[in-house]
Amino acid sequence: MNAVETRGLAVGWGRHRVLDGLDVALPRGASLALVGTNGSGKSTLLRTIAGLLPPMAGTVSVLGGAPGAQPARVAYLGQFHPQGFVLPLRTRDVVAMGRYPARRLWGRLGRDDRRLVGEAMDRMRITSLARRPLRDLSGGQQQRVYLAQALAWRADLVLLDEPAAGLDVAAVELLARAVDEEVARGAAVVVATHDMRDALAADFAMLLAGRVVAYGPSADAVTDANIRLTFGLAGSDAVPDVALEIDPHHGHHDHPHSH
């Protein structure tokens, strides 16, 4: 059974279709990069998979069920996070929220939950910030906290919308390692990004520009011609350097579940 499977899927909001005719089959233990500019449809597709937007046409199956039906098994990290908490939540409190969906029947967090929270904080190098109020942290530090929350979920499907936003180089490397580790343990990971390095590092890539420009194994989908079409650069030499300079097989992270 695939982690995500769509057939003839159309996504959008209201009466506005952003993408149409999507056929996706993402196996478990594999990663998919959704690549494109702002407005290309990445976030809309991700939100539909997460169950936050209803499909406009076609079908979408998530871990064998309807989107949003299994909250304990799907971690979703959007671009925007709730602000203005009534109480000044500490870093550890926010990361611990990643365990709440799994504990809805039992309530309080147990020893394993606390261990997973601690491991997630260590993976994003924020253990020293555990007692700091979230609102006192920098934007990059807050993003690390939310990433740790997603990691603490231990989900079977991890959905990340522009997860590198606001991160410095060191944190981006931690994120890339964390994605590899999630895939290695058997989870499927979908990352919405505009960075071609993310596409080359993933097992599969879908290049979007209000339509599907290319979809398949990253080494096949990420070509100079497809990149030009994706970023509206047809006939131009102004292609992102990283797209042209990286060998398609460079940076692809091998792991036990590579496809």
N, C-alpha and C positions, 0 to 999 in steps of 0.2 A: 504494500500500500504506500502510495506517495504521501509526502507531508502536505503538499499543496497540489491540487489538480483543478484546472479550469478548462471549460469547453465553451467556445463561442462567447466568452465573457465580455460584457460591456460595462465600463465603470464611469462614474461621473456623479454629479449632484444636481438636484432639481430635474430639469429637462435637458441639461447640458451633458452630452457624452464627451468624455475626455479620451477614452481609448475604447476600441471596439474589436471584436473577433479574437480575443486572447485565448490561445490554447497553451497552457503551461502544465508541465509535469515535473515537479521538483521532488526527487527522492529524499528519503531520510538520510541523514549523514552527508548532506551536500549543501553547498552555498550558492546563492544566486545574487548577483549584483544587478540592481535596476539603475540604469545610467541615463542621465539626460539633464537638460537645463531646468530651471524653475518653470513650472507650468507644463512640463512634458508629460505628466501623468504618473510620475513615480509615487508620490504621496497618496494620490487617490487610489491607486492599485493596492498599496500597502494597507491603507485604511479599510479597503473592501475585504482584503484577506483577514484582517483583524476583527471583522464583524462590526466596524464602526460606521460603514456605509453599506447600504443594500446594493446588490448587483442590479444593473439596469436591464441586463439581458444575459442569457446563457446560464451556466452553472459554475459554482466554485465549491470545492470540497477541501476542508482543512482537517488533517489527521483523521480522515474518514467520516467526518461529520460536517455540520453546518458551521460557517464562520461565527465565532463568538460563543459557541456552545460548550467549549472546554477551556474556561479561563485559567485553570491551573496548569494547562499544558502549553499555553501560548503566551509568550512575553512580547509586549509591544512597547517600544520606546518612540514616541512621536517627537516632533521638532519643538513643540511647545509644552511647557510643564506648568502645573498649577502653582500660582503664587498667592501670597497673602494668607498663609496659614494662620489660624487664630492663635495657636500656640507656636512658640519658636522651636520647631522640630530640629533635633540634632541630626547630624549626618547618619549616625547608626540607625536612628528611627526611620529615616527615609529608605535606606537600603533594606531594612527589615520588612518594609511594605511589599517587597518582592516575594515574601513567604506567605502573605495573607491569603492569596487565592487557594493555596494548598491546605490551609488550616481552617477553611471556612466551616468545616463540620466539627472541628475539635477546639477551636478557639486559640488559646495561648500558644506561643511559640515554645517548642521543646528544644532539647539539647541538639538534635540534628539541625534544626532550623537555625539556631544560634551559630553552629559551626559553619553552615553554608553562608550565612551573612558575613561572618568573619573572613572566610575564604574569598568571597566576592570583593570585599573591601581591600584585602591584600592584593588581589589580582589587579585592581585599579590603583594601587598604592595610595590609599586614603585612610589607612588605619590610624595614622596620627591625627586625623581630623574627626575621629569618631564622636567626640563630645562637642564639637563646634556646631553652633547653629547654622543651618543651611543658608540662611539669608546673609550670613557674614562671609560667605565664601565667594571667591571670584567666579566668573562665568565658566571658566575652564574647569575649576574644581567642582562646581555644581554639576557639570556635564559628566564628570567622572563618577559622581555620586549616583546619578541616574543610570549610568551604564552598569555600575555595581548592583543596583537594584534589579536590573534586567538579568544579570548573571546569577543573582541569588535565587531567582525563580526556578532555575534548573528545568527550564521548559523544553518540550520536544520540538517546538518551533519558536525561533527568535526573530522578531521583526524590528529592524532598526532603521529609522528615518533620519538620514544625514547625521549619523552618530559622531562623526569627527568634528562637527561644528564647535568652534571655540577651543579645540584641543591644541596643545603644543606638540612639537615633534615627538617628544618622549611619550606622551599620552596616546598619540596616534599609533605608536608601536605597540603599546600595551593593548590597545583596542584590537589591532590586527592579530596579536597573539591570542587574545581572548576568543575572537571569532574562530580561529583555528582549533582552539581547545574545545569549544562548543561543538563544532563539527566532528572532531575526533571522538567525542563521547557519544555520537550518534544523533545529535540534534540537527535539524535543518535551520539554516540561517539565511534570511533575506535582508539585504542592505540596500537602501536607496541612497544614491551618491551621484556626484558629478565628477568624481575623481577616477580617471582611467586606471590608476594603479589598483583601485578596489576591484574594478572589473577584471583585470588581469589576474588578480589573486584568487578570484572566486572560481568555483567549478563551472558555473554557468553564468552567462551575461545576457541581459535583455536591454538593448539600446532603444530609447524612446524619444520621440519628438512629436507627441500628439498622435502617434501611431507606432507600431513596432517596426523599427528600422532593421533590427537583427535580433535573433534569439537562438541560443544554442551553447555548446561548450565554449568557454571564454576564448580559447585560442582560435576558434572558427568565427565567432561573432565579432570580436574586436579587431577590425581591420581598418586601415587608413581611410578607405572609402566610406565605411560605415560610420566612422568617427566624424568625418566631414558632414555627412548627412544629419547625424544626430545633433551636432552643434551649429547647424546652419552655415557651414563653411565650404559648401560645394564650390569648386573653382577657386578656392582661396588657399594661400600658403599659410594662413594664420591658424594652423592646427596646434592644439596644446602640445608642447614639446614632449611631455611624458608619453603621449599617445604614439608618437612616431619613433621615439628613441628606444623604447623598451621592446625587446624581443617577446613575442606572444607567450613564450614558455617561461620567461624570466619572472620570478616573483610568485609563481604558482606554488602554493604551499602543499606539499605532499603530506598526506595523513592516511591512516588506515582505511578511511572511507572515501578516498578520492575516486572520482569517476572520470 
